[in-house]
Amino acid sequence: MKEFMKSCLSLNEYRISALIIGYFITLLTTMYQYIQTGIVDQNVQNILLTFIYIVGGIQVSNHIKEYAMTKSSNEAMRIEERDPSDK
């Protein structure tokens, strides 16, 4: 199963999927605890928020990386268009 997941998903997607699965397991456990006791521990709330921040941070960093790569690629193309005698 692990090899199947690695072959289907890239490394970043595999890591994010593991985080999301961990988040949902924690969420289901928290919902069960809330049904049984009527309260949710502060520690569990912090863990859930941490999962959300991690996934959000990964997404933001991926968007920033894509923007920087696109911008540098566009600038390189502009430089080549202005001065083709360097080749």
Stockholm file with secondary structure:
# STOCKHOLM 1.0

chainA/1-87         MKEFMKSCLSLNEYRISALIIGYFITLLTTMYQYIQTGIVDQNVQNILLTFIYIVGGIQVSNHIKEYAMTKSSNEAMRIEERDPSDK
#=GR chainA/1-87 SS CHHHHHHHSCHHHHHHHHHHHHHHHHHHHHHHHHHHHSCCCHHHHHHHHHHHHHHHHHHHHHHHHHHHHHHHHHHHHHHHHHCGGGC
#=GC SS_cons        CHHHHHHHSCHHHHHHHHHHHHHHHHHHHHHHHHHHHSCCCHHHHHHHHHHHHHHHHHHHHHHHHHHHHHHHHHHHHHHHHHCGGGC
//
